[in-house]
Every structure is written in structure tokens, then in C-alpha cells.
Amino acid sequence: GPTTEGTFPPFMVGMTSSGGSRQNTLSIKRMPFGANLARRVVDNKVVMAFTTLLTAYALISDDLRVICTDKPADSKFDIVVVVCMVVFLLEILLSSVGKEDYTWSFFFWLDIISTATLVMDLSAVSESFVPTEGDSPTSSKEGRDDSSSLRNGRGARVAAKAGRVVRVLRLLRGLKLYK
């Protein structure tokens, strides 16, 4: 039968059958206050719009940092990336508490992976994968090819691109929920 689930946030309403009969009774289960508050926060349209904007920023911020600014501005971008990570982790925590079907779901893992890949956007992390001018792929003491720094750089770029794909999925999810 139809349910009125979601019509009043503090309650979860569902139809249950009693015994072996076909008679349906209405059961109301009260959500704990913390879970109800967490759910209302993550389902709030302003919060959803804010996290969607942060997701869009996270998609393009590293490219903007590299293309449009000089090295001294990196620390400002890093601060915003850390703020994004904290907001996204808080959203994951609140969704885990406030939404019964969120924890261990596809979107839970999507959010975890997309938040974790933000670490790659921190300038100190991304610079650790890029070879410096003194590093040459053939500069090992034995004279053989030592291309590990180049492989690390390629691996970091692949990981960053994969992280962006996951963030695009997160953005699409946010836009879908915002409708």
C-alpha cells in the first residue's frame, strides 16, 4: 500500500501487516532527535546548494590554481581545498547518521572516494609527484633509466582525473537531489 514516508520529518511511517491476516495497520517509528536533525541538515536546499557549489569548485580549482595564479597563491587554494574536505566529511557523517540507507551504499562510497581524491589537489601533494628540474629520468648513479619519478607523475595525473570523474558523478547526484 502507499506510504506517507517523508511527509513529516520526525516520523517514519509505513504499512505493516499483523499476523497472518491481510489487515494493514499504520505503524509510526520515531527517529532519534540527532538522526532527525542530521537528516534535515543534509536535505536542506541551502546546504545542498552550498555543497554542490563546493563540488563544482573542487572540480576546477586545481586547474585554476595552475593556470591563473602564481606559486604564492597555492596556500590560499590549499585552505579552500581543506575546507571542502571538512564540509564533505561532515556531510558524509550527517548522511550516515540521518539516512538509514546511506551508509555502505553506492553514494556513500562515491562521496568517500571523491573526498579522498581532494588530497591530490593540495599543492604539497601534487608537487611531490612532479619531477623537479634537477631530476632527470636518466640521472641515476649507474647510468640506467630511472623513470620512477615520471611514472609517479603520470600516476598522479591518472588518479587526479579519476577523482574528477567521481566528483562529476557527485555533482550530478547533487543536482538531481536539488531538483
Solvent accessible surface area in square Angstrom, and as a share of the most:
residue,aa,sasa,rsa
1,G,87,0.84
2,P,125,0.79
3,T,68,0.40
4,T,76,0.44
5,E,100,0.45
6,G,56,0.54
7,T,102,0.59
8,F,115,0.48
9,P,59,0.37
10,P,25,0.16
11,F,61,0.25
12,M,36,0.16
13,V,21,0.12
14,G,22,0.21
15,M,76,0.34
16,T,65,0.38
17,S,73,0.47
18,S,53,0.34
19,G,79,0.76
20,G,86,0.82
21,S,60,0.38
22,R,226,0.82
23,Q,120,0.53
24,N,81,0.41
25,T,58,0.34
26,L,111,0.55
27,S,52,0.33
28,I,104,0.53
29,K,116,0.49
30,R,158,0.58
31,M,13,0.06
32,P,97,0.61
33,F,145,0.61
34,G,42,0.40
35,A,14,0.11
36,N,10,0.05
37,L,81,0.40
38,A,3,0.03
39,R,69,0.25
40,R,109,0.40
41,V,53,0.30
42,V,8,0.05
43,D,62,0.32
44,N,68,0.35
45,K,117,0.50
46,V,114,0.65
47,V,48,0.27
48,M,22,0.10
49,A,31,0.24
50,F,99,0.41
51,T,8,0.05
52,T,18,0.11
53,L,125,0.62
54,L,20,0.10
55,T,1,0.00
56,A,38,0.30
57,Y,55,0.21
58,A,2,0.02
59,L,25,0.12
60,I,93,0.47
61,S,1,0.01
62,D,21,0.11
63,D,62,0.32
64,L,72,0.36
65,R,21,0.08
66,V,99,0.57
67,I,138,0.70
68,C,91,0.54
69,T,46,0.27
70,D,111,0.58
71,K,129,0.55
72,P,108,0.68
73,A,24,0.18
74,D,13,0.07
75,S,67,0.43
76,K,137,0.58
77,F,38,0.16
78,D,28,0.15
79,I,112,0.57
80,V,57,0.32
81,V,5,0.03
82,V,71,0.41
83,V,72,0.41
84,C,1,0.00
85,M,34,0.15
86,V,89,0.51
87,V,33,0.19
88,F,3,0.01
89,L,92,0.46
90,L,96,0.48
91,E,25,0.11
92,I,10,0.05
93,L,105,0.52
94,L,40,0.20
95,S,2,0.01
96,S,35,0.22
97,V,79,0.46
98,G,1,0.01
99,K,37,0.16
100,E,116,0.52
101,D,120,0.62
102,Y,11,0.04
103,T,48,0.28
104,W,172,0.61
105,S,33,0.21
106,F,136,0.57
107,F,80,0.33
108,F,20,0.08
109,W,116,0.41
110,L,10,0.05
111,D,1,0.00
112,I,55,0.28
113,I,83,0.42
114,S,1,0.01
115,T,4,0.02
116,A,58,0.45
117,T,24,0.14
118,L,1,0.01
119,V,58,0.33
120,M,34,0.15
121,D,4,0.02
122,L,37,0.18
123,S,9,0.06
124,A,75,0.58
125,V,40,0.23
126,S,24,0.15
127,E,75,0.34
128,S,86,0.56
129,F,62,0.26
130,V,90,0.52
131,P,42,0.27
132,T,94,0.54
133,E,183,0.82
134,G,70,0.67
135,D,75,0.39
136,S,48,0.31
137,P,50,0.31
138,T,81,0.47
139,S,72,0.46
140,S,27,0.17
141,K,200,0.85
142,E,124,0.56
143,G,60,0.58
144,R,149,0.54
145,D,104,0.54
146,D,63,0.33
147,S,32,0.21
148,S,47,0.30
149,S,34,0.22
150,L,64,0.32
151,R,139,0.51
152,N,79,0.41
153,G,3,0.03
154,R,123,0.45
155,G,40,0.38
156,A,13,0.10
157,R,135,0.49
158,V,102,0.59
159,A,40,0.31
160,A,18,0.14
161,K,130,0.55
162,A,55,0.42
163,G,0,0.00
164,R,52,0.19
165,V,93,0.53
166,V,25,0.14
167,R,3,0.01
168,V,64,0.37
169,L,79,0.39
170,R,12,0.04
171,L,31,0.15
172,L,101,0.50
173,R,30,0.11
174,G,15,0.15
175,L,81,0.40
176,K,147,0.62
177,L,85,0.42
178,Y,95,0.36
179,K,200,0.85
